[in-house]
Amino acid sequence: MVNGERIYFYVREGQRHKGLLLYEWMLRQARTLGFSGGTAIQSLAGFGRHGWHEAHFFEEAGELPVLCIFVGTTAQMDTLVQAVADAGLSVFYSRHPVQFGITGQQA
């Protein structure tokens, strides 16, 4: 078992950076930084600094929230947050302490 952190980045599904969807850019960035994995999950509904969004038939494409989730060491999280900031992006995130590992394996 390892002590580390989980980080959530909240982006919009149609948001882009350097020609990629932002959630795709973040997944690639984390992989480049040595993360073991990451996940992007589309929301059904949400609200935040960009207003209220729900997955309805008439919802404007590209506006639903996407949650990017990563688990790793505190140093990895520091590096990822800095990479996002260095890219000039303004993205809301939250960090949480976690313990992680793989069942059946010693740390």
matplotlib code that plots the C-alpha trace (Angstrom):
import matplotlib.pyplot as plt

x = [0.0, 1.2, 0.2, -0.5, -3.2, -6.2, -6.8, -9.9, -9.8, -13.1, -13.2, -15.9, -16.1, -15.5, -12.7, -9.5, -5.8, -3.1, -5.6, -6.7, -9.7, -8.5, -9.3, -7.3, -4.4, -4.5, -4.4, -1.5, 0.3, -0.1, 1.2, 4.2, 4.9, 5.0, 1.5, 0.3, -3.1, -5.9, -9.6, -11.9, -15.6, -18.4, -21.1, -24.8, -25.3, -23.3, -22.9, -19.9, -18.3, -19.6, -23.2, -25.6, -25.4, -27.4, -27.4, -30.6, -31.4, -31.1, -27.9, -25.3, -22.6, -19.3, -20.6, -21.1, -18.6, -15.8, -14.0, -10.3, -9.1, -5.5, -4.0, -0.3, 2.3, 2.2, 5.2, 3.4, 0.4, 2.6, 4.2, 0.9, -0.7, 2.4, 2.3, -1.4, -0.6, 2.5, 0.3, -1.6, -4.8, -7.3, -8.8, -10.6, -9.2, -9.4, -6.8, -7.4, -5.1, -5.5, -3.9, -3.5, -2.1, -2.9, -4.5, -2.3, 0.9, 3.3, 4.2]
y = [0.0, 3.5, 6.8, 9.4, 11.6, 11.5, 14.6, 15.6, 18.1, 19.5, 20.5, 20.9, 18.1, 20.4, 22.4, 22.2, 22.8, 22.5, 20.9, 18.2, 17.9, 19.1, 15.9, 14.0, 16.5, 16.0, 12.2, 12.4, 14.9, 12.6, 9.6, 11.6, 12.5, 8.8, 8.3, 4.7, 5.6, 8.2, 8.3, 10.9, 10.5, 12.5, 13.8, 13.6, 17.0, 19.5, 23.2, 25.4, 28.6, 28.0, 27.6, 24.6, 21.7, 18.6, 15.9, 16.7, 16.3, 20.1, 20.6, 22.4, 20.0, 20.3, 21.8, 18.8, 18.5, 15.9, 14.7, 13.8, 11.6, 10.6, 8.8, 9.0, 10.4, 13.9, 14.7, 13.5, 15.7, 18.7, 18.1, 17.7, 20.8, 22.8, 21.4, 22.5, 25.9, 26.3, 25.5, 28.6, 26.7, 27.8, 24.5, 23.9, 20.9, 19.2, 17.0, 14.3, 12.0, 8.3, 5.0, 2.9, -0.4, -3.6, -6.5, -9.5, -7.5, -6.2, -2.5]
z = [0.0, -0.9, 0.6, -2.0, -3.5, -5.8, -7.9, -9.8, -12.7, -13.8, -17.5, -20.3, -22.8, -25.8, -24.2, -26.3, -25.8, -28.5, -30.9, -28.5, -26.3, -22.9, -21.1, -23.8, -23.4, -19.6, -19.9, -22.3, -20.0, -17.0, -19.0, -20.1, -16.4, -15.5, -14.0, -14.1, -15.3, -15.5, -16.3, -17.9, -17.1, -18.7, -16.3, -16.7, -15.0, -13.0, -12.1, -11.4, -12.6, -16.1, -15.1, -15.0, -17.5, -18.1, -20.7, -22.5, -26.1, -26.7, -24.6, -26.6, -27.7, -25.8, -22.6, -20.3, -17.5, -17.7, -14.6, -15.1, -12.2, -11.4, -8.4, -7.6, -5.2, -3.9, -6.0, -9.2, -8.3, -7.8, -11.2, -12.9, -11.4, -12.4, -15.9, -16.3, -14.9, -17.1, -20.1, -19.3, -18.4, -15.7, -14.5, -11.2, -9.3, -5.9, -4.2, -1.6, 0.4, -0.4, 0.1, -3.0, -4.2, -6.1, -4.3, -3.9, -4.2, -1.6, -1.9]

ax = plt.figure().add_subplot(projection="3d")
ax.plot(x, y, z, "-o")
ax.set_aspect("equal")
plt.show()
